[in-house]
């Protein structure tokens, strides 16, 4: 019960890595407020968790939505201990010169602007609880990725932002870290695979890029995330925590 009595606001919690984290956080004793872009799915997911949790619709790129959601959490629970900025979009899969302005804005609004908004409106509560912020990043933001310019730009920005936030908020006792997967089987990754020239070869490719030999499910990210938001990581801040199966360690014959 490493998260007992902690109130966790988890964005993008309805599916993929977010849903794996929601289950792990609940099993460790947290109260989870998970949000998604679809109201029914968020509520359905929250109802499947053990204990009393909350699923709500929240567009994390919309200032009013984020402000109202965090105000509601504080009013209902009286505190906020963790903000996990997990919501993200991966499309489009193309180089920058063919990326439209709408596509560019969408990726940055969801992946980066959302971190600004949750921090802006959650800061006072985290200061009071000496809580923490966790950002879901990607190895693509460290290594780069072909034909994925806007997405990799947002994850690179998230990594730098995580470090700056850690320095800015250390004086308040607020820790800020990022969890950094390589490939992880999620609906977003499966969508990306479907957009490739030869989707049938992509599963073997994704297994092969990880030194440990396989592309994992979201539970491995959830396990690392539990650690980073728990008191076990009380002296850990500003880290870009790789949960990558060794994908970044060097060239391999694939």
RAVENVEN-V7607 format. One record per run of one state. SS is the DSSP state (alpha for helix, beta for strand, coil for the rest). FROM is the first residue (numbers start at 0). TO is the last residue. Records with the same first field share a line. If there is no record, write none. Layout:
SS = FROM-TO / FROM-TO
//
This chain:
coil = 0-5 / 11-14 / 27-29 / 36-37 / 48-52 / 57-61 / 77-80 / 85-94 / 98-99 / 129-130 / 138-138 / 143-147 / 172-173 / 181-182 / 185-185 / 194-197 / 208-214 / 217-217 / 229-229 / 233-238 / 243-253
beta = 6-10 / 30-35 / 53-56 / 81-84 / 131-137 / 174-180 / 183-184 / 215-216 / 239-242
alpha = 15-26 / 38-47 / 62-76 / 95-97 / 100-128 / 139-142 / 148-171 / 186-193 / 198-207 / 218-228 / 230-232
//
